[in-house]
Amino acid sequence: MSNKILTKIHKSVTSAYKKGIVDLTTMQKFDKLCMIDIHPMLPAEILNIRKNIAKVTQPDFAKLLGISLSTVAKWETGNKHPQGTSLKLLSLIERKGIDFYLKTFAI
């Protein structure tokens, strides 16, 4: 998605927040997620994020991301590639760390 489109969407959500349509928590989560630049990730990058940044096992990583263990395994072998929200979450963990992710999205 181009930066122009993201900027327009962000302005719209910000306007909705100012009018009371969107609450502060939603606005903050939107800011944190929407403004992250993402890039396709190689299996080695995903493995690095899991092992060296998150420092968790495949089953724990799958649970943290809300995906199946087989999906994590396929990402790490290159048989499948993360897309959409999963790719944004991986990028977020890569840039901000697992503690930021847990504080922001832990239920």
ROTIPA-439517 format. One record per residue: z negated, x, y of N, C-alpha, C in turn; residue in three letters. Coordinates in steps of 0.05 Angstrom, whole numbers, plus 5000, padded with zeros to 4 digits. Each point is the difference from the previous one (the first is absolute). Example, Ala and Ser with C-alpha at 12.3 -4.5 7.8 and 13.67 -1.06 7.14 Angstrom:
<sites>
484452644886500049825024500050185024ALA 501449935021499950165024498649855022SER 
</sites>
This chain:
<sites>
500050174977500049835023500050185025MET 501649935019500250175024497549985018SER 499650205016497750015018500249775021ASN 502449935008500449785019498949734988LYS 500749954975499149764987497050004998ILE 498850224990497150024997498649965027LEU 501250115021498849985026500049705009THR 502149864995500249725007498049834984LYS 499850064974498149864983497250055010ILE 499450255006497350075009499449865026HIS 501949985018499549855026499449714994LYS 501449884981499649724993497249954989SER 499250184982497349974988497950055020VAL 500450205018498150065021499749755019THR 502349885006499949765017498449774986SER 500549974974498649804985497050064999ALA 499350254999497150095000498849925027TYR 501450065022499049945027499649705004LYS 501649844987499849715002498049884981LYS 498850174983498049904981501249904974GLY 502550034996501349914975499450194977ILE 499950255006499450214980497350125007VAL 498250034980497450125005500150305001ASP 497850125009499850295004500450154974LEU 498849914979500350144974502950014991THR 501349785003502949994992501650185018THR 499450005025501550175019499650294993MET 497650084994499450284993501450084975GLN 499949834980501450064974503050025005LYS 501149825016502850015006500750265014PHE 498550085020500550255013500050244981ASP 498150004983499750234981502350014980LYS 500849774990502149994980502850025011LEU 500549845020502749975010501150255014CYS 498350155012500950225015500150274984MET 499849984974500150244984503050054992ILE 500950235006502750084992499950064970ASP 501949894985500050044972502650154992ILE 499850134978502450144989499949984970HIS 502450004987500049994971498350244989PRO 498549954979498350204989500950104973MET 499950264997500750124974497549974982LEU 500550014974497849994981497850205005PRO 500750245008498150215005498249935024ALA 501249875020498449915024498049794992GLU 500849824983498149794992497850124983ILE 500750184982498050134984498050165018LEU 501150135020498350155019498149815014ASN 501049775009498349815015497749914981ILE 500749934975497949904982498050224993ARG 501050244992498250214991498550155022LYS 501450065021498850185021498949855024ASN 501049775006499149855023498049794992ILE 500849834981498349794990498050104980ALA 500850214985498350124979499049804980LYS 501949854989499349804980501950014976VAL 499349874979501749984976502249795005THR 501950004983502149795002498949724999GLN 498249944981498949725000498549935025PRO 498550195011498549945025501949975024ASP 502150165000502049985022501449734999PHE 500749924976501349744996498249775010ALA 497550024994498149795008499750005031LYS 499950245012499750025029502449875014LEU 502450044989502549905013500749714991LEU 498549904980500649734990502649984985GLY 500550214984502550014984499250074971ILE 501950004982499550064973500050304995SER 498550084979499950284992502850104993LEU 501649834987502750094992501850055025SER 499549865021501550045025499450285011THR 497450075001499250275010501350214983VAL 499949974974501150194981503050035005ALA 501449775004502950015004500750135027LYS 498349965020500550135026499850304997TRP 498050094985499450294997502150144982GLU 501449854984502150124983502849955012THR 500249845021502549955013501649784987GLY 498849854981501449784987500049745018ASN 498450015020499849775019499250125027LYS 500749865022499450115026498549795017HIS 497850085013498649805017501749905023PRO 499649755006501449875022498249825015GLN 500849915023498649805016497150085005GLY 498249814995497150045006498950244985THR 500850044975499050234985500750265013SER 502450025010500950245014498450045026LEU 499549785014498450025025497250104993LYS 498849894979497350084993499950294991LEU 501950094985500150284993500350185025LEU 501749925018500350155025497450015016SER 498749775001497449985014498050194988LEU 499750004973498250184987500850295004ILE 502550064999501050275004499350105028GLU 500249835020499650095028497149985009ARG 498649794991497349955010497850064980LYS 500750024975498050074979499049754986GLY 498750044978499049784984497649875013ILE 498350155014497749875013500949805021ASP 502050065015501049815020501049754986PHE 501650044979501049774985497749834989TYR 498050124988497849854989498449855022LEU 499650125022498549875022501649775012LYS 502650035001501749805012500649774982THR 500450054974501049794982498149934977PHE 497850144998498149934978498949725004ALA 499949854979499049735001497149994993ILE 
</sites>
